Amino acid sequence: MNLKLTNRGTTLIATIIGELDHHSAEHIIQKLDAEMMKSSTKNLIMDFSKVNFMDSSGIGVIIGRYKKIKSLNGKLSITGINDKIRRIFNLSGILKLMPAYENIDEAIKKM
């Protein structure tokens, strides 16, 4: 697992690469939380285009970051989910809480 963080204005973009599971969840939480606390971060986009596996720990990562960014009066969007991960998101109800977009550019336009 690897995590690439970039900023576009006040939007933090987190591209997760590889597997999002119980082995990588804590690392992602620590990195995202530290970056989200910077005063310039308003919104968060989590890009799943390079994720090939996710377990229930990934749901916890997403819900936790959703609550944190919401407490900062920001928004969270998801991009690049494949059919397998979309199924997990649908079953967990994540897509009822936050929007999913095809790509990062579309998510930024909608924020």
trRosetta pair geometry for C-beta under 8 A, 3 or more apart (Angstrom, degrees):
i j d omega theta_ij theta_ji phi_ij phi_ji
1 16 7.1 -25 -160 -171 97 87
1 17 6.8 141 -160 81 47 61
1 18 4.2 -146 -97 80 47 127
1 19 5.4 -88 -70 61 98 65
1 20 6.8 112 -123 -82 130 48
1 21 7.8 -150 -57 28 137 78
1 23 7.3 162 1 98 132 97
1 24 3.7 26 39 -111 168 150
1 27 7.2 138 99 70 127 135
1 28 7.5 -73 155 -53 135 108
2 16 7.8 148 81 -164 50 44
2 17 4.1 -17 63 64 95 115
2 18 5.9 98 13 -1 73 120
3 14 6.3 -21 -165 -164 100 92
3 15 7.3 148 -160 77 48 54
3 16 5.9 -16 -107 -108 75 61
3 17 7.2 -161 -74 21 28 83
3 27 7.2 -174 -8 126 132 100
3 28 5.6 157 -78 -111 143 80
3 31 5.5 131 95 87 153 159
3 32 7.8 -105 -172 -52 147 86
4 14 7.5 146 76 -159 51 43
4 15 4.3 -13 60 60 102 106
4 17 6.6 55 -9 -19 102 117
5 12 6.6 -20 -160 -170 97 97
5 13 7.1 148 -155 79 46 56
5 14 5.7 -11 -101 -103 76 68
5 15 7.8 -160 -70 24 31 73
5 31 6.8 -153 -43 157 135 112
5 32 7.8 180 -95 -96 124 60
5 35 5.5 -128 -160 -103 153 166
6 12 7.8 150 81 -159 38 52
6 13 4.8 -18 66 61 86 107
6 15 7.5 22 9 -4 102 108
7 10 7.8 -11 -168 -119 105 10
7 11 6.8 147 -158 79 62 50
7 12 5.8 -32 -100 -102 77 56
7 13 7.0 178 -91 14 24 83
7 40 7.1 29 -155 117 149 124
7 41 7.5 -106 -117 -91 114 81
8 11 5.0 -16 66 64 85 104
8 13 6.3 45 0 -22 101 120
8 108 6.1 -37 98 -114 145 140
10 40 5.8 -138 -118 168 71 68
10 41 6.4 137 -175 -138 69 21
10 42 3.7 32 145 9 122 113
10 43 6.5 81 114 17 87 82
11 41 7.7 71 -131 -144 14 66
11 42 6.7 -49 -72 62 53 87
11 43 4.5 -23 -111 73 83 101
11 44 7.2 172 -161 -83 69 19
11 45 6.1 34 172 -9 114 105
11 108 6.1 -164 48 -115 170 92
11 111 6.4 111 -93 79 133 164
12 32 7.8 130 132 -147 141 77
12 35 5.7 131 -141 134 145 117
12 36 6.3 -114 22 -90 162 67
12 41 4.8 2 -32 -129 118 114
12 43 7.2 -171 26 92 69 48
12 44 5.1 -17 67 -110 99 71
12 45 7.3 -175 91 28 50 68
13 44 8.0 157 -88 -161 29 51
13 45 4.8 -13 -113 66 73 107
13 47 6.2 30 -178 -19 93 118
13 104 6.0 29 -132 -138 136 130
14 28 7.7 95 178 -161 136 99
14 32 5.8 -3 -93 -101 153 107
14 35 7.9 149 -79 71 106 148
14 44 6.7 4 0 -169 111 97
14 45 7.0 177 27 88 67 54
14 46 5.1 -19 69 -113 106 64
14 47 6.6 -177 88 21 48 78
15 47 4.2 -22 -104 69 70 123
15 49 7.3 -37 -143 44 98 94
15 50 6.3 50 172 25 99 123
16 20 5.5 16 166 -68 147 118
16 28 6.8 10 -109 -118 113 136
16 46 6.9 14 -13 -172 112 90
16 47 6.9 177 17 80 68 64
16 48 6.2 -4 52 -106 110 57
16 50 6.7 -171 93 72 51 90
16 51 5.2 24 99 -72 107 107
17 50 4.3 -22 -113 119 70 132
17 51 7.4 -128 -118 -74 17 54
18 24 7.4 153 95 -70 114 166
18 50 7.2 2 -19 136 42 94
18 51 7.0 -15 73 -123 26 53
18 52 6.6 -43 -156 26 31 98
18 53 7.8 -30 156 39 55 88
19 23 7.5 36 102 56 118 111
19 24 6.3 146 96 5 77 139
19 51 7.2 98 -112 -157 23 77
19 52 6.5 -52 -74 65 68 81
19 53 4.3 -10 -120 66 92 104
19 54 7.2 178 -163 -75 60 45
20 24 6.0 -103 -128 81 42 123
20 25 6.9 82 -178 -81 74 73
20 28 7.0 9 -132 -28 96 162
20 48 8.0 -64 -7 -124 142 97
20 51 5.6 -20 -7 -138 110 126
20 53 7.2 -173 34 97 59 59
20 54 4.4 3 65 -112 102 88
20 55 7.5 -158 102 26 65 61
20 57 7.1 -156 147 91 73 93
20 58 3.9 79 121 -98 116 115
20 61 6.7 -105 -177 32 118 151
21 24 5.9 75 50 25 61 94
21 25 6.8 -94 112 -34 25 95
21 53 6.6 -8 -48 118 112 105
21 54 6.9 -168 -68 -141 66 35
21 55 4.6 54 -124 18 84 112
21 57 5.5 84 -174 46 36 128
21 58 6.9 -32 -80 -40 35 96
22 25 5.7 -32 -128 6 31 122
22 55 6.6 -41 -23 73 82 133
22 57 4.3 173 -76 -52 60 152
24 27 5.5 -63 -163 43 57 115
24 28 5.9 54 145 -23 85 107
24 57 8.0 132 61 112 67 135
25 28 5.9 -63 -151 38 30 109
25 29 6.2 31 155 -21 67 108
25 57 4.0 -107 -57 161 146 118
25 58 6.9 -131 -95 -73 103 44
25 60 6.6 34 -160 76 140 111
25 61 5.2 -139 -145 -61 89 114
26 29 5.6 -52 -146 35 32 114
26 30 6.4 31 157 -18 65 105
27 30 6.1 -57 -151 36 27 109
27 31 6.4 22 156 -13 63 110
28 31 5.9 -59 -145 41 29 108
28 32 6.0 22 161 -13 67 113
28 61 5.5 14 96 -142 128 140
29 32 6.2 -62 -142 42 23 105
29 33 5.9 20 164 -17 63 114
29 61 5.9 -127 -68 -124 88 86
29 64 6.5 -3 -123 98 111 147
29 65 7.7 -143 -120 -60 68 94
30 33 6.1 -58 -140 38 23 108
30 34 6.3 22 161 -18 61 110
31 34 6.1 -61 -151 35 25 109
31 35 6.4 15 157 -11 63 112
32 35 5.9 -64 -147 43 30 106
32 36 5.8 29 158 -22 69 112
32 44 7.5 58 -164 -141 112 139
32 61 7.9 105 21 -174 150 98
32 65 5.6 -38 138 -106 146 125
33 36 5.7 -55 -139 37 28 111
33 37 6.6 31 160 -26 61 106
33 65 7.8 -128 -70 -103 71 82
33 68 6.6 -95 -113 -158 84 167
34 37 6.2 -59 -157 26 27 111
35 38 6.1 -35 -172 1 44 113
35 41 6.6 109 142 -63 72 151
36 41 5.1 -135 -143 112 45 156
36 44 6.5 -19 -104 -74 112 126
36 65 7.3 -180 -56 -147 156 90
36 68 6.1 74 119 129 157 124
36 69 6.3 -101 -151 -84 134 82
36 72 7.0 -167 165 -4 102 160
37 41 7.5 37 31 42 13 130
38 41 5.2 90 68 -8 85 104
41 44 7.2 32 -178 -69 114 83
41 72 7.5 16 104 137 92 156
41 74 7.2 -23 141 -81 78 162
42 72 7.6 -159 -140 128 39 111
42 73 7.8 -45 -155 95 79 81
42 74 4.9 165 164 -108 49 109
43 69 7.0 69 -140 -174 38 131
43 74 4.7 -172 -87 -171 47 106
43 75 4.8 -8 -126 57 104 78
43 76 7.2 179 -167 -78 73 36
43 77 7.4 19 171 4 115 97
43 111 5.1 82 -170 -164 173 145
44 65 6.2 -116 115 160 163 116
44 69 4.8 -114 7 -89 121 152
44 74 6.5 83 -6 130 83 133
44 75 7.5 -157 36 98 65 45
44 76 4.7 -12 71 -110 100 80
44 77 7.6 176 95 28 55 60
45 76 7.6 162 -87 -159 31 54
45 77 5.0 -17 -112 69 78 93
45 78 7.6 159 -161 -94 63 18
45 79 6.0 16 -180 -4 108 115
45 104 5.9 104 139 -132 154 83
45 107 4.9 112 -121 122 128 147
45 108 7.1 -51 -51 -63 150 74
45 111 7.8 -100 -64 -46 105 141
46 62 6.6 -130 47 -114 171 91
46 65 7.1 109 -59 90 131 152
46 76 6.8 17 -7 -172 103 101
46 77 7.5 -173 27 91 68 45
46 78 5.3 -23 68 -111 94 70
46 79 7.4 171 85 25 45 71
47 50 7.4 40 126 14 98 90
47 79 4.9 -22 -111 70 70 103
47 80 5.1 42 -166 25 75 133
47 104 6.0 -23 -89 -72 124 104
48 51 4.4 -46 -163 17 78 126
48 54 7.7 -29 -144 -47 124 142
48 78 6.4 9 -4 -173 116 97
48 79 6.9 172 24 84 73 47
48 80 5.0 -178 65 90 60 89
48 81 4.7 31 75 -88 134 67
48 82 7.5 -123 125 1 106 73
48 85 5.7 -154 155 129 145 165
49 79 6.7 -24 -37 120 101 87
49 80 2.8 -71 -59 -173 85 144
49 81 7.9 -82 -73 -51 50 26
49 103 7.7 33 -67 -115 139 68
50 80 7.5 6 -9 142 56 145
51 54 5.8 24 163 -50 131 107
51 58 8.0 98 -163 -131 147 148
51 81 8.0 -18 53 -119 120 62
51 82 7.8 -149 75 10 82 105
51 85 6.3 72 93 -75 122 151
54 58 3.8 -32 -167 5 106 166
54 59 7.9 114 154 -37 113 68
54 85 5.6 65 25 -116 131 101
54 88 6.2 -164 88 70 114 169
55 58 6.1 128 59 1 42 98
56 59 5.3 -40 -160 25 53 117
56 60 6.9 56 145 -17 69 98
57 60 5.5 -52 -158 35 40 115
57 61 6.6 46 145 -23 68 100
58 61 5.4 -47 -149 30 37 115
58 62 6.5 34 154 -17 66 104
58 88 7.7 39 80 137 125 147
59 62 5.9 -56 -150 38 32 109
59 63 6.2 25 156 -13 68 109
59 88 7.2 -131 -66 158 106 108
59 92 5.0 -141 -126 -143 134 160
59 94 6.7 -132 -135 -60 86 124
60 63 6.0 -56 -138 41 29 106
60 64 5.9 30 162 -19 64 112
61 64 6.0 -62 -149 38 23 111
61 65 6.4 15 158 -12 62 110
62 65 6.1 -61 -147 40 27 104
62 66 6.2 33 153 -25 65 108
62 76 7.8 148 -169 151 77 146
62 78 7.5 8 -139 -84 128 123
62 94 5.9 13 118 -132 144 134
63 66 5.4 -51 -146 33 32 118
63 67 6.5 31 156 -18 64 103
63 94 7.3 -112 -67 -106 84 94
63 97 7.7 61 -113 66 77 171
64 67 5.9 -55 -152 35 30 108
64 68 6.4 27 153 -17 64 108
65 68 5.5 -54 -143 39 35 113
65 69 6.1 29 160 -15 70 106
65 76 6.2 124 119 -111 95 147
66 69 6.4 -57 -141 40 24 101
66 70 6.1 25 157 -19 61 113
66 76 4.8 -111 -107 36 69 152
66 97 6.1 31 -168 140 157 134
66 98 6.0 -126 -117 -43 122 134
67 70 5.7 -59 -145 39 27 113
67 71 6.4 30 155 -22 63 105
68 71 5.8 -55 -152 32 30 111
68 72 6.8 18 151 -9 62 107
69 72 5.6 -61 -153 43 38 108
69 74 4.2 -78 176 79 90 111
69 75 6.8 -50 135 70 123 7
69 76 5.0 125 60 -53 148 100
70 73 7.5 40 -176 -84 36 19
70 74 6.9 -105 -78 62 27 61
70 75 7.8 54 -89 -99 68 36
70 76 7.5 -62 -46 -5 83 105
75 98 7.6 143 -179 -134 80 100
75 111 5.7 -178 72 -135 134 98
76 98 5.1 -43 91 -126 89 148
77 98 6.2 -166 -105 170 37 107
77 99 5.3 -21 -126 74 92 88
77 100 7.2 152 -174 -101 75 29
77 101 6.0 14 169 2 123 111
77 107 4.3 164 114 -153 146 116
77 110 7.0 121 -103 80 154 116
77 111 6.4 -113 -17 -70 135 106
78 81 6.2 23 145 -37 116 119
78 89 7.3 -179 106 -120 169 151
78 94 7.5 52 -27 142 155 120
78 95 7.8 -88 44 -97 138 74
78 98 6.1 101 -10 112 98 117
78 99 7.3 -166 33 102 76 44
78 100 4.5 -30 78 -108 102 80
78 101 7.3 159 85 22 50 66
78 107 7.9 -165 66 -105 19 138
79 100 7.0 157 -88 -164 32 64
79 101 4.9 -27 -102 72 86 86
79 102 6.9 4 -153 96 87 20
79 103 5.7 61 -169 -154 127 14
79 104 5.4 -177 69 -70 174 53
79 106 7.3 143 -117 61 117 97
79 107 5.0 -93 -63 -33 119 137
80 102 7.4 60 -74 171 48 36
80 103 6.5 63 -64 -105 86 49
80 104 7.7 -4 -31 -42 112 76
81 85 4.5 -126 -161 93 95 114
81 86 4.8 126 127 -66 119 78
81 89 6.4 -16 -160 -8 163 145
81 100 5.9 -40 14 -159 127 134
82 85 5.3 83 53 19 72 100
82 86 6.8 -127 100 -11 32 94
83 86 5.5 -52 -140 35 30 116
83 87 6.5 38 157 -26 62 101
84 87 5.9 -52 -160 26 29 114
84 88 7.2 26 146 -14 60 103
85 88 5.4 -49 -154 34 43 114
85 89 6.3 43 148 -19 69 104
86 89 5.5 -55 -148 39 34 113
86 90 6.2 36 153 -21 67 105
86 95 7.8 36 -156 -56 73 140
86 100 7.5 137 -116 147 92 169
87 90 5.8 -52 -146 35 29 111
87 91 6.4 27 156 -16 63 108
88 91 5.9 -58 -147 39 28 109
88 92 6.1 16 159 -10 65 114
89 92 6.0 -64 -141 44 26 104
89 94 4.3 -81 -153 58 81 119
89 95 5.0 82 144 -36 109 99
89 100 7.0 79 142 -63 162 145
90 93 7.9 37 179 -67 27 28
90 94 8.0 -63 -49 43 21 82
90 95 5.9 -13 -89 19 56 131
93 96 4.9 -40 -173 26 77 119
93 97 6.8 73 136 -20 82 99
94 97 5.8 -64 -161 35 41 109
94 98 6.6 -35 168 39 76 96
95 98 7.2 -82 -127 66 32 59
95 99 7.8 47 -155 -128 70 25
95 100 5.7 -43 -119 -12 100 119
99 107 7.7 166 100 -123 108 85
99 110 6.7 -93 98 127 156 148
101 104 7.8 130 93 -83 123 16
101 106 4.3 -171 180 99 128 112
101 107 4.2 -169 40 -66 147 81
101 110 6.5 -175 -78 17 138 140
102 106 5.5 60 48 22 85 153
103 106 5.2 97 59 10 73 102
103 107 7.2 -137 102 -5 39 92
104 107 5.6 -58 -149 37 34 112
104 108 6.3 34 156 -21 69 105
105 108 5.9 -54 -148 34 30 110
105 109 6.5 32 154 -19 63 106
106 109 5.8 -55 -151 35 32 113
106 110 6.5 22 155 -13 65 111
107 110 5.9 -64 -149 41 30 106
107 111 6.4 33 155 -29 67 105
108 111 5.8 -51 -147 25 32 112
